[in-house]
Amino acid sequence: MQAKCLTITYLTKASYASLNGSDKEADNISSIKKIQMADGSEYPYKSSQAIRRDLREQLAVLGETLSEAETAKQTKGAATTQGKPQEFIDDDLFGFMLADKETVKRTSPVRVSPLIALEPYRGELDFATNYMGVKAGGTPNIFESEIHSGFYRGTILIELDRVGVADAPTYKLELENAEKKRRVAVLLDAIQNLWGVGRQSRFLADISPKFICAALLTVKNPIFLECLKVNRDGLVEFSLIESTIKDFSAVIKDSVLGERKGFFAQDTVQALPMGEAFAKMKSWLDDVYK
């Protein structure tokens, strides 16, 4: 059977970060997004919307021309892109919705999960003071920001059979296989070099993958989404990955593990260096887009 998706679940680590802002809970405290799990603890996360923005920005850094935002045509409507997926890679990969007399919509073939911490928020705060208004006779503005340290896990699923293919008759999208392959390949480059564009002035963080589980599947299923974990020693739990690959062997055409060698206390023997793992994923595209 033909491969229908490529799913990548990845681990990264933030030593001192404030990845994604939330609504303020109190004056002069800048909160981070958190979700309460079954154990009662709150776990920080970076939203899928923020990750998608990061990927878009990285595509631009890699030399891709992005679809420029346009003002909404309807009153109180949201700004949108130009909605030209034939021309712009981000309109193809991330979809769009143009609300006018006739709604033109493309569902994104790139599905993104939030980047969720594997360790709970411990209440840490960064204390800071803004002195910018002091010379003008003002007083220093004291503020605090919630910060977190620990492993984070996220998943990206690419519907390979939908890249470069229209899902509605209201817009043009019919790409040659060579261009489909190129677009997915550059997206893989963006994932490998993932970098958050928000909250980086004072909280510079590297959220690029440090460990990945990836698979080429004949079905669409993020099989590693909940199955990539680290133990108390900070080591990847390989037995859970191995059992997942066995359980889904009937629909897996190929799979690969990759890691930043030397990053963890002990390297995973079964994992390739990160660069080689992404190169292998790109080689899968030769068969998908013949």
C-alpha positions as MATLAB code, in Angstrom:
seq = 'MQAKCLTITYLTKASYASLNGSDKEADNISSIKKIQMADGSEYPYKSSQAIRRDLREQLAVLGETLSEAETAKQTKGAATTQGKPQEFIDDDLFGFMLADKETVKRTSPVRVSPLIALEPYRGELDFATNYMGVKAGGTPNIFESEIHSGFYRGTILIELDRVGVADAPTYKLELENAEKKRRVAVLLDAIQNLWGVGRQSRFLADISPKFICAALLTVKNPIFLECLKVNRDGLVEFSLIESTIKDFSAVIKDSVLGERKGFFAQDTVQALPMGEAFAKMKSWLDDVYK';
ca = [
       0.000    0.000    0.000;
       1.023    3.588   -0.627;
       2.319    5.583    2.333;
      -0.212    8.132    3.539;
       1.557    9.922    6.368;
       4.837   10.635    8.074;
       4.592   11.060   11.838;
       7.347   12.480   14.023;
       7.265   12.578   17.814;
      10.144   14.459   19.370;
      11.706   15.329   22.710;
      13.420   18.568   23.508;
      14.632   20.119   26.745;
      14.434   23.609   28.185;
      16.871   24.428   30.973;
      15.444   27.871   31.744;
      12.496   28.886   29.632;
       9.177   30.670   29.384;
       7.998   29.182   26.113;
       4.447   30.444   25.665;
       2.638   33.266   27.439;
      -0.808   32.882   29.003;
      -3.320   35.339   30.416;
      -2.042   37.182   33.458;
      -3.211   35.714   36.733;
      -1.985   38.630   38.853;
      -0.542   42.093   38.379;
       3.067   42.158   37.163;
       3.258   38.371   36.737;
       3.649   37.019   33.222;
       2.214   33.496   33.243;
       2.987   30.549   30.977;
       0.419   28.175   29.514;
      -0.209   25.135   31.700;
      -2.551   22.158   31.752;
      -3.556   20.203   34.859;
      -3.009   16.475   34.513;
      -4.672   13.576   36.352;
      -1.988   13.648   39.058;
      -3.165   17.141   40.049;
       0.029   18.875   38.902;
       0.204   21.574   36.247;
       2.405   20.961   33.214;
       3.619   23.840   31.007;
       3.039   23.635   27.285;
       3.619   25.551   24.088;
       0.463   25.677   21.996;
       0.144   24.019   18.611;
      -0.682   27.432   17.144;
       2.671   28.753   18.398;
       4.525   25.720   17.009;
       2.875   26.223   13.613;
       3.973   29.849   13.664;
       7.518   28.746   14.521;
       7.535   26.339   11.578;
       6.238   29.033    9.229;
       8.937   31.458   10.344;
      11.608   28.794    9.913;
      10.397   28.130    6.359;
      11.008   31.821    5.642;
      14.470   31.600    7.201;
      15.179   28.653    4.891;
      14.415   30.844    1.878;
      10.751   30.093    1.198;
       8.422   32.905    0.119;
       5.406   32.970    2.420;
       1.863   34.055    1.710;
       1.440   37.588    3.049;
      -1.339   38.284    5.508;
      -4.305   40.243    4.203;
      -6.938   42.247    6.056;
     -10.247   40.441    6.479;
     -12.850   41.365    3.886;
     -15.705   41.001    6.363;
     -16.328   43.258    9.359;
     -14.711   41.841   12.495;
     -13.196   39.064   10.419;
      -9.742   37.695   11.169;
      -6.758   38.520    8.974;
      -5.729   35.656    6.738;
      -3.158   34.706    4.135;
      -3.709   35.083    0.401;
      -5.046   31.550    0.057;
      -2.853   30.611   -2.900;
      -1.424   27.145   -2.153;
      -0.253   26.610   -5.711;
       2.110   29.534   -5.246;
       2.897   29.594   -1.531;
       4.214   26.667    0.515;
       2.595   27.786    3.777;
      -0.886   28.009    2.238;
      -0.380   24.444    1.012;
       1.073   22.928    4.197;
      -0.808   24.881    6.860;
      -4.106   25.580    5.144;
      -6.249   28.729    5.193;
      -9.786   30.043    5.302;
     -10.960   33.034    3.272;
     -14.352   34.209    4.521;
     -16.154   36.324    1.922;
     -19.384   35.863   -0.036;
     -18.091   32.350   -0.621;
     -15.873   30.710    1.984;
     -12.682   29.233    0.548;
     -11.009   26.799    2.920;
      -8.115   24.353    2.904;
      -7.601   21.947    5.802;
      -3.967   21.762    6.830;
      -2.204   18.513    5.869;
       0.340   19.250    8.613;
      -1.105   18.321   12.002;
       0.664   19.644   15.102;
       0.303   18.781   18.779;
       1.174   21.160   21.605;
       4.697   20.819   22.983;
       3.911   19.549   26.484;
       6.311   19.311   29.416;
       6.920   15.877   30.896;
       7.727   17.453   34.257;
       5.345   19.647   36.304;
       5.584   23.355   36.942;
       7.364   23.918   40.262;
       6.437   27.543   40.867;
       9.680   29.152   39.709;
       9.599   32.865   38.931;
      12.110   35.143   37.247;
      12.309   38.526   38.996;
      13.065   41.534   36.815;
      12.913   45.328   36.843;
      12.265   47.673   33.939;
      14.259   50.891   34.396;
      13.317   52.435   31.035;
      11.086   55.135   32.550;
      13.354   56.135   35.452;
      15.192   58.894   33.584;
      11.865   60.482   32.699;
      10.999   60.771   36.378;
       9.160   57.497   36.728;
       9.792   54.625   39.097;
      11.253   51.219   38.215;
       8.622   48.720   37.096;
       9.066   45.439   38.962;
       7.655   42.319   37.307;
       7.979   38.537   37.385;
       7.762   35.800   34.753;
       6.954   32.160   35.285;
       9.790   29.915   34.144;
      10.237   26.169   33.776;
      12.944   23.571   33.254;
      12.509   20.057   31.892;
      11.763   17.770   28.968;
       8.992   18.564   26.488;
       7.298   16.266   23.962;
       5.534   17.137   20.726;
       4.249   15.447   17.583;
       3.923   16.511   13.951;
       1.966   14.413   11.444;
       2.244   15.141    7.710;
      -0.535   13.836    5.464;
       1.707   13.017    2.518;
      -1.154   12.169    0.184;
      -2.693   15.630    0.667;
       0.378   17.824    0.151;
       0.011   19.621   -3.176;
      -3.514   18.274   -3.700;
      -6.678   20.403   -3.442;
      -9.410   19.275   -1.037;
     -12.047   21.595   -2.536;
     -12.913   22.853   -6.043;
     -12.826   26.493   -4.912;
      -9.065   26.987   -5.264;
      -6.209   25.836   -7.491;
      -3.672   23.308   -6.268;
      -2.164   20.666   -8.506;
       1.561   20.209   -7.987;
       4.018   17.919   -9.699;
       5.518   15.180   -7.527;
       8.917   16.882   -7.588;
       7.476   20.011   -5.966;
       5.498   17.982   -3.419;
       8.713   16.206   -2.444;
      10.604   19.500   -2.220;
       7.978   21.080    0.025;
       7.922   18.168    2.462;
      11.729   18.047    2.490;
      12.032   21.728    3.401;
       9.381   21.224    6.088;
      11.571   18.467    7.540;
      14.454   20.947    7.564;
      12.237   23.396    9.469;
      11.345   20.709   12.013;
      14.973   19.728   12.525;
      15.846   23.402   13.100;
      12.701   24.274   15.064;
      13.137   27.517   16.986;
      10.562   29.502   18.921;
      10.161   33.052   17.705;
       8.261   34.278   20.781;
       9.672   35.151   24.222;
      13.263   34.817   23.049;
      14.649   38.253   24.014;
      15.118   37.271   27.662;
      14.384   33.540   27.579;
      16.382   32.201   24.644;
      15.608   28.500   24.299;
      16.522   25.716   21.888;
      13.398   23.642   21.189;
      14.835   21.719   18.244;
      14.422   17.921   18.534;
      16.914   16.104   20.752;
      15.293   12.695   20.242;
      12.789   11.613   17.592;
      10.635    8.608   16.766;
       9.430    8.759   13.165;
       7.473    6.380   10.970;
       6.180    6.194    7.415;
       2.671    4.745    7.587;
      -0.007    3.424    5.263;
      -2.598    4.840    7.684;
      -2.823    8.210    9.407;
      -2.056    7.742   13.089;
       0.391    9.590   15.388;
       1.497    6.284   16.894;
       4.295    7.697   19.088;
       2.289   10.639   20.463;
       1.969    9.215   23.986;
       4.746    6.639   23.723;
       7.939    8.676   23.951;
       8.939    9.078   27.576;
      12.000    9.537   29.765;
      12.654    7.794   33.068;
      13.757    9.337   36.352;
      17.367    9.235   35.193;
      16.513   11.310   32.130;
      16.936    8.390   29.724;
      14.545    7.543   26.908;
      12.354    4.494   27.650;
      13.206    2.386   24.616;
      11.043   -0.617   25.540;
       7.860    1.443   25.021;
       9.079    2.608   21.609;
       9.976   -0.950   20.620;
       6.564   -2.310   21.610;
       4.820    0.486   19.685;
       6.747   -0.370   16.521;
       5.842   -4.044   16.929;
       2.162   -3.284   17.574;
       1.871   -1.231   14.378;
       4.241   -3.263   12.187;
       1.418   -4.090    9.743;
       0.997   -0.415    8.783;
       4.594    0.806    9.169;
       6.519    0.924    5.904;
       9.669    2.177    7.649;
      10.697    3.817   10.897;
      13.695    5.584   12.358;
      14.951    6.803   15.717;
      17.266    9.784   15.940;
      19.014   11.558   18.764;
      21.507   14.300   19.435;
      24.430   12.075   20.324;
      25.963   12.971   23.688;
      22.919   14.982   24.793;
      21.536   12.301   27.110;
      23.518   10.658   29.894;
      23.611    7.527   27.762;
      23.186    7.271   23.988;
      20.470    5.009   22.592;
      22.241    2.395   20.472;
      19.229    1.944   18.189;
      19.045    5.659   17.340;
      20.888    7.315   14.466;
      22.582   10.707   14.811;
      19.916   13.354   14.287;
      21.200   14.476   10.883;
      21.210   10.919    9.550;
      17.690   10.301   10.869;
      16.299   13.314    9.012;
      18.228   12.300    5.895;
      16.572    8.878    6.074;
      13.123   10.481    6.315;
      13.884   12.530    3.222;
      14.885    9.336    1.396;
      11.391    7.953    2.071;
       9.993   10.749   -0.073;
      11.673    9.266   -3.172;
       9.229    6.355   -3.065;
       6.214    8.417   -1.991;
       6.559   10.984   -4.786;
       7.880    8.902   -7.689;
];
